[in-house]
Each structure stands twice: as C-alpha cells, then as structure tokens.
Amino acid sequence: MRIRRLHLSGYRNFERLDLELDRGVSIIVGDNAQGKSNLLEAVYLLATMRCPRAENDAQLIRRESLDGVLPAARVVAEAETMDGPLKLEVAIVSRPVPQGPIGTKTVKVNGVARRLSDAVGRLTAVLFTAEDLELITGSPSDRRRFLDVMLAHVESAYSSARSRYERVLLQRNHLLKRIREGEAQRDELAFWDDELARDGALLVHHRAVALAELASIAAAVHGQLASGDLLEVRYQPRLDGERLDLSTESIEDAAAACSAALRRSLSRDIAAGMTLQGPHRDDILINLNGLGAGGYASRAQLRTIALALRLAEARLLTSRRGEPPVLLLDDILSEMDAGRRESVLGSVAGTEQILVTGTDWDRFPTDFRAGATMFEVDAGLLRPLLTGVLGPRIVGS
C-alpha cells in the first residue's frame, strides 16, 4: 500500500498543498510548528478518521479560515492498494456554538459518501509521535486506545462490538445507580449483563490474541533497537477471579468468564454506581528488564519501547492484511544517540512507503538520505530539496 498523491486544503497551517509521493522514504525537515506533524497527521486522519492532537474536529481547520463564511478543510489521498486504486476524501466543516466552533466530518471512498466507520482501515497507516511515550507512562485508557485503533484495521466486527459495548455500559451504569438509590431491582440487570458479556467477550478475545502476537514481535524488534534490554508486553484483562488464557479460549468461554466476573462484582458495582469489571478497564503491562517501564525507563528507553510497539503494530497489520501500512514517523530520532539512531533507521529499511520528519538534516545518515526523496517545510509551504526530472511536483500556497 502506498499513497501516490496527497491534497490538503485549509487543513491546519496548510492553505493548499498538492504533493506527489514516491515509494520508499520521504524525509520532511523543518523547524518546529511549521507543518511537519500536521502533514503526517493528515495521512493518519484518512486511515483512522481521527486526529491524535485535536480535541475537536474544528481544530483541524486552518485558523485563518475560521472567520470565513464557510470554514472548512479537505484532505484527499489517492493510493495504490492490494485491492486496486483508492481515493479517500475527508471534509471538515465548522459551525459556531456558544462554547466555540465545532466541526463535522464527512468522508467519501472512491467518490461515494460513506459512514466514518465504513472508511476506517481502507488506508492503513501507523503513526509514531513523541506523544507515544504515553503508551508507557500514561493511563490505561491510552493503552486501550492503542489496541482499539489497531484492531479496527484488522477485525471488521471489533469496532461494532466496541460501540455496542459502550452503549450497554452506559445503560448498566445508570441502572446500577438506580438500584443503589432504591429505585430499581437487581434482577433488572440480567438483560444488560448478558449483552455486556457477549460483546465484552469479543473485545477481550481479540485483544488477547492480538497482544500475544504483538508482544512477540515487539520483543524481537526492541532487541534489534536496544541489544541487551528485554521488553515484556502482556495483556491484563480486568476480569477479577478469572485465570483463563483468553488468547487460546473460545469467545463462548470468554463470555462465560465475563458473566462470572460481573456476578462476583455485583455488590461492589452497586455501591460504586458503575461497572468495575470488563474490557473498559483493561490494561497492558509493559516491563523493561523485569521492571515497570513507566517508572524505571529513561527517556531514550521510553522512545525506543514506543517505537518498538509501533513497528510491531505495522508488522502485525502487514501479516493480517497482506500488505504493509504507510509508516509515519514524526521526529523519530530526537533524544537518541548515534548508535540508537542507526539501529532505528535500519529497522525500517525496506518498508514500502515511509514519511519521516526531523528538525535537522544531520540526524539522518548520508546513506539513508541517498535513497530518499527530501523536502523542507516552512510556514505550511513544502518544497523539494532537490529538483529535477525525477523530483516530485509540489504546488503550495
């Protein structure tokens, strides 16, 4: 899978950009806040229908456009995939509300309007950013989100089950509060418990299977990046009292385990007014050399672990889908010594398409640059470093 052309209009600090991309490595260099990360995140938006740094969709629209008659942004990619040509288009339109502007996204796949959920995963991409350190040091919700986004690309039933699970969870929590206040009876939970266990079983099963595969890949990748350090990644489902290996058990067995955990926790759930068991409280254990990485790893070690997880994600997507994702590496070499930088760049060699950013050309070895297409970005304007017949065509203003 590779992107042949990327078009941005009114997106972040890009007023207009038409970019033709080659296979292999494209290096984008520029100072901070010039548009490097925005460019990569535009590709990730097309793949996942979400932007990691935006609190709401209106923030994706160019700031200078928000006071216009119809503030909008547009992101379009033309790509080659195993299934044939693909054109993805996301449009964001802003409207004012008392709390500030909010945006609405719409998407087209090959010119046909689709639901956002139907467009997720048509283009696959893996994004590494400095914020990925939160995968190790952040909350369990950060690690669950990592799993959810990855699985949405490879398991068609996963996202639907997760949406149903979240709706049922809200209903069950509301009922738990009513039971606590004496306004409802315990037997009213039976229907919601069955629904929660059914969809929860699918979530924990797919998470366990994916984590078992990902952990093995991540440990091997990390060993190449940091020889001598041992990385351990393990799934921690929140089903107290259950000792099943969910990666090998059937979904039916997982459903029975979810039901049993809900029954055991019922009194505590009523007292808390919320559901204390289930995949909405899962976590991932990440250890380095036998110790919790979040509390003991150095900054450079954290970056290496996060990168190993992202590269493992890319390899898992490749094995599951039969074609590699586009690899998006934002300021990947920051805070790394020369030896680790060399290992990192060697680990991505041979990837079909990579977009990598940095603030300094000197961080990229000469041999890595020799086979790459190179760009400089300044205030939302992108230009090729080298021009010529084989150079890409850029239109920006």
C-alpha positions in Angstrom: 0.0 0.0 0.0 1.3 3.5 -0.8 0.0 7.0 -1.3 0.6 8.4 -4.8 -0.9 11.9 -4.2 -1.9 13.9 -1.2 -4.0 17.0 -1.3 -4.7 19.4 1.6 -6.9 22.4 1.6 -7.5 24.7 4.6 -6.0 22.0 6.9 -4.1 23.1 10.0 -1.4 25.5 8.7 -1.6 24.3 5.1 -3.7 26.7 2.9 -3.2 24.4 -0.1 -0.9 21.6 -0.9 -0.7 19.1 -3.7 2.0 16.5 -3.2 3.1 13.5 -5.3 4.8 10.9 -3.3 7.2 8.1 -4.4 7.7 4.7 -2.9 10.3 4.3 -0.2 11.4 7.1 2.1 10.3 10.7 2.1 12.1 12.9 4.6 10.5 16.2 5.7 12.7 18.6 7.6 11.8 22.0 9.1 11.7 23.9 12.4 9.1 23.3 15.0 5.5 24.5 14.3 6.0 24.7 10.5 3.7 21.8 9.5 5.7 18.6 9.7 3.5 16.8 12.2 0.3 18.2 10.5 1.3 16.6 7.3 1.7 13.2 8.9 -1.4 13.5 10.9 -3.4 14.3 7.7 -2.5 10.9 6.4 -3.4 9.3 9.8 -6.7 11.1 9.7 -7.5 9.4 6.4 -6.6 6.0 7.8 -8.4 6.2 11.2 -10.9 9.1 10.8 -9.4 10.7 13.9 -6.5 13.1 14.7 -4.5 12.4 17.8 -3.8 16.1 18.8 -7.3 17.6 18.1 -9.7 18.0 20.9 -12.5 18.6 18.3 -12.7 18.5 14.6 -12.9 22.3 14.2 -9.2 22.4 15.3 -8.3 20.7 12.0 -9.4 23.7 10.0 -6.9 26.4 9.2 -7.1 29.1 11.9 -7.3 31.9 9.3 -10.3 30.3 7.7 -12.4 30.0 10.9 -13.8 33.6 10.5 -14.8 32.9 6.9 -18.4 32.3 5.5 -18.0 28.6 5.4 -14.9 27.4 7.4 -13.8 24.1 6.0 -10.8 21.8 5.5 -10.3 19.0 3.0 -7.9 16.1 3.0 -7.6 13.8 0.0 -5.3 10.9 -0.8 -5.0 8.8 -4.0 -3.4 5.5 -3.2 -2.5 2.1 -4.6 -3.7 -0.9 -2.6 -3.8 -4.6 -3.0 -7.5 -4.3 -4.0 -6.8 -1.6 -6.6 -6.8 2.2 -6.7 -8.3 4.0 -3.7 -9.3 7.6 -3.4 -10.2 8.8 0.1 -11.6 12.3 0.9 -12.3 13.7 4.3 -14.1 17.1 4.6 -14.4 19.0 7.9 -16.9 21.9 8.1 -17.1 24.2 11.2 -20.1 25.8 12.7 -20.2 28.2 15.7 -21.8 27.3 19.1 -21.6 29.2 22.3 -18.7 27.1 23.6 -16.7 27.7 20.4 -16.6 26.3 16.9 -17.2 22.6 16.4 -16.5 20.6 13.3 -18.3 17.9 11.4 -16.5 15.3 9.3 -17.8 13.6 6.2 -16.0 11.0 4.1 -16.0 9.7 0.5 -14.5 6.5 -0.6 -13.8 6.4 -4.4 -16.2 9.3 -4.8 -19.1 7.7 -2.8 -20.2 9.1 0.5 -19.7 6.6 3.4 -20.1 6.5 7.1 -16.9 7.2 9.0 -16.8 3.7 10.5 -17.0 2.2 7.0 -14.0 4.3 5.9 -11.7 3.3 8.8 -8.9 0.9 7.6 -9.4 1.4 3.8 -6.0 3.1 4.0 -3.7 1.7 6.7 -1.1 3.8 8.4 0.9 3.6 11.6 1.9 6.9 13.2 4.8 7.3 15.7 4.9 10.6 17.6 6.5 11.9 20.8 3.1 11.5 22.5 3.5 7.8 22.1 5.5 7.8 25.3 2.1 8.0 26.9 1.6 4.3 25.8 4.1 3.5 28.6 3.8 6.3 31.1 0.1 7.3 30.6 -3.2 5.9 31.8 -4.7 2.5 30.9 -7.1 4.4 28.5 -4.1 5.4 26.4 -3.1 1.8 26.0 -6.7 0.6 25.3 -6.9 3.2 22.6 -3.8 1.8 21.0 -5.4 -1.6 20.9 -8.7 -0.3 19.7 -7.3 1.6 16.7 -5.1 -1.3 15.7 -7.9 -3.8 15.8 -10.3 -1.6 13.9 -8.0 -2.1 10.9 -7.9 -5.8 11.0 -11.2 -7.1 12.7 -14.3 -5.9 11.0 -16.6 -6.9 13.9 -14.4 -5.3 16.5 -15.4 -1.7 16.2 -19.1 -2.5 16.0 -18.9 -4.7 19.2 -17.0 -1.9 21.0 -19.7 0.7 20.1 -22.4 -1.6 21.3 -20.4 -2.4 24.5 -20.0 1.3 25.3 -23.8 1.9 24.8 -24.7 -1.0 27.0 -22.2 0.0 29.6 -23.9 3.4 30.0 -27.3 1.8 30.4 -25.9 -0.7 33.0 -24.2 2.1 35.0 -27.3 4.1 35.0 -29.3 1.1 36.3 -26.7 0.4 39.0 -27.1 3.9 40.3 -30.9 3.5 40.4 -30.5 0.2 42.3 -28.2 1.9 44.8 -30.8 4.6 45.4 -33.6 2.0 45.8 -35.3 3.0 42.5 -34.8 -0.3 40.7 -34.2 -4.1 41.4 -31.2 -6.2 40.9 -33.0 -8.6 38.6 -33.3 -5.8 36.1 -29.6 -6.2 35.4 -30.0 -9.6 33.7 -30.6 -8.3 30.2 -27.8 -5.8 30.3 -25.3 -8.3 31.9 -26.0 -10.7 29.0 -25.4 -8.0 26.4 -22.3 -6.7 28.1 -20.8 -10.2 28.5 -21.5 -11.0 24.8 -19.8 -8.0 23.3 -17.2 -7.8 26.1 -16.1 -11.4 25.3 -15.4 -10.5 21.6 -13.3 -7.5 22.7 -11.2 -9.3 25.3 -10.7 -12.3 22.9 -9.5 -10.2 20.0 -7.3 -8.1 22.3 -5.7 -11.1 23.9 -5.0 -12.7 20.5 -3.6 -9.5 19.1 -1.5 -8.8 22.2 0.0 -12.2 22.2 1.2 -11.7 18.6 2.2 -8.1 19.1 4.2 -8.9 22.3 6.4 -11.4 20.4 7.0 -9.0 17.5 7.7 -6.1 19.8 10.2 -8.0 21.9 12.1 -9.0 18.8 12.1 -5.5 17.3 13.1 -4.0 20.6 16.0 -6.5 20.8 17.3 -5.1 17.5 16.9 -1.5 18.6 18.4 -1.9 22.1 20.6 -5.0 22.3 20.7 -6.4 25.9 17.4 -4.9 27.1 14.4 -7.3 27.5 10.9 -6.0 26.7 7.9 -7.7 28.0 4.4 -6.8 26.9 1.4 -8.6 28.4 -2.4 -8.2 28.3 -4.1 -7.5 31.6 -7.9 -8.0 31.3 -10.0 -6.7 34.1 -11.9 -9.9 35.0 -11.0 -10.5 38.6 -11.0 -14.1 39.7 -10.6 -15.5 36.1 -7.5 -17.3 35.1 -8.2 -18.1 31.5 -5.7 -17.7 28.7 -8.1 -15.6 26.6 -5.8 -15.8 23.6 -6.5 -19.5 23.3 -10.0 -19.8 24.7 -13.1 -19.6 22.6 -15.3 -16.5 22.6 -18.0 -18.6 24.3 -15.6 -19.3 27.2 -14.6 -15.6 27.3 -18.3 -14.7 27.6 -18.8 -17.1 30.5 -15.7 -15.5 32.2 -17.2 -12.0 31.7 -20.5 -13.1 33.1 -18.9 -14.7 36.1 -16.8 -11.6 36.8 -19.9 -9.4 36.6 -21.7 -11.6 39.1 -18.9 -11.6 41.6 -18.5 -7.8 41.4 -22.3 -7.0 41.6 -22.3 -5.7 45.2 -19.2 -3.6 44.6 -20.7 -2.3 41.3 -23.9 -1.2 43.0 -22.0 0.5 45.8 -19.9 2.3 43.3 -22.7 3.0 40.8 -20.5 1.8 38.0 -19.3 -1.4 36.3 -15.9 -2.3 37.8 -15.2 -5.4 35.6 -14.8 -5.7 31.9 -12.7 -4.6 28.9 -13.4 -0.9 29.6 -10.9 -1.3 32.4 -8.3 -3.4 30.7 -4.6 -2.6 30.7 -1.3 -3.6 29.1 1.7 -4.5 31.2 4.9 -3.1 29.8 8.2 -4.2 31.6 11.8 -3.5 30.7 14.3 -5.9 32.2 11.7 -7.1 34.6 10.7 -3.7 35.9 7.7 -1.5 35.1 8.9 0.6 32.2 6.8 3.6 33.1 8.6 4.1 36.3 12.1 3.0 35.6 12.9 3.5 31.9 14.9 6.6 30.8 13.5 9.0 28.2 15.5 7.4 25.4 14.4 3.9 26.5 10.8 5.0 26.6 11.1 6.3 23.0 12.7 3.0 21.9 9.9 1.0 23.6 7.2 3.2 22.0 8.8 2.8 18.6 9.1 -1.0 19.0 5.4 -1.1 19.7 4.6 1.0 16.6 6.9 -1.1 14.4 5.3 -4.3 15.8 1.9 -2.8 15.1 3.0 -2.2 11.5 4.2 -5.8 11.1 1.0 -7.2 12.7 -1.1 -5.2 10.2 1.1 -6.4 7.4 0.6 -10.1 8.4 -3.2 -9.7 9.0 -4.0 -7.6 5.8 -1.4 -9.0 3.4 0.1 -5.6 2.6 2.2 -3.1 4.7 0.8 0.1 6.1 2.2 3.5 5.3 4.7 4.3 8.1 4.6 7.8 9.6 7.5 8.7 11.8 7.4 12.1 13.4 10.7 13.3 14.8 11.7 9.7 15.3 15.4 10.4 16.1 15.0 13.0 18.8 16.8 12.3 22.1 18.6 9.3 20.7 22.4 8.8 20.5 24.1 8.0 17.2 24.1 4.2 17.7 20.4 4.0 18.5 19.5 6.3 15.6 21.4 3.9 13.3 19.5 0.9 14.7 16.2 2.7 14.3 16.7 3.6 10.7 18.0 0.2 9.9 14.8 -1.4 11.4 12.6 0.4 8.9 14.7 -0.3 5.8 12.7 -2.0 3.1 9.3 -0.6 4.1 7.2 0.2 1.0 6.4 3.8 2.0 7.7 5.9 4.9 7.2 9.5 5.7 9.7 10.7 8.3 10.2 14.1 9.8 13.0 15.9 11.7 14.4 19.3 12.6 17.9 18.7 11.4 19.3 17.0 8.3 22.4 16.0 10.2 20.4 13.5 12.2 19.8 11.4 9.0 22.9 9.5 7.9 24.2 10.1 4.4 23.3 6.6 3.1 19.7 7.0 4.4 19.3 10.3 2.7 20.8 9.0 -0.5 17.8 6.8 -1.3 15.2 9.2 -0.1 13.0 12.0 -1.5 13.7 15.1 0.6 11.5 18.1 1.4 11.8 21.3 3.5 8.7 22.8 5.1 8.3 26.4 6.3 5.1 28.0 7.5 2.9 25.5 5.7 4.8 25.6 2.4 6.6 22.4 1.3 9.3 22.3 -1.4 11.6 19.6 -2.6 15.2 19.9 -1.5 16.4 18.5 -4.9 14.7 19.4 -8.2 14.9 17.6 -11.5 13.1 15.3 -13.8 12.7 12.6 -11.2 11.7 15.1 -8.4 8.2 15.3 -7.1 5.8 18.0 -8.2 4.7 20.3 -5.4 2.0 23.0 -5.5 1.6 25.0 -2.4 0.4 28.5 -1.4 
